[in-house]
Amino acid sequence: KHWKKNGETKHHLIDPATGQSSQSDLASVTVVAPDAMTADVWAKSLFLSGKKKGLEQAKKMHLAALFITKTDEVIASKHLLPYVWKTG
């Protein structure tokens, strides 16, 4: 969820390091977890961390995560692969 204000893109997530609207290089992060609350907390944390640090954290914590960057790059953590439906 983002919008423009005075020519600046604003995001509904606030970066705790700056106290400002997130400037993440990610457009979206989805996490598969045993419950919705855990998935939501991890998805937000990885999003705020950005692509590089978020991917490192997902790997370290063995998270099933899907990252979409602002440039439309799609990256799945190896722990997401069991949840991907394979055809043919």
Summary of the structure (lengths in Angstrom):
residues: 88
radius of gyration: 13.9
end to end distance: 35.6
largest distance: 49.5
contacts: 218
relative contact order: 0.16
helix: 35%
strand: 32%
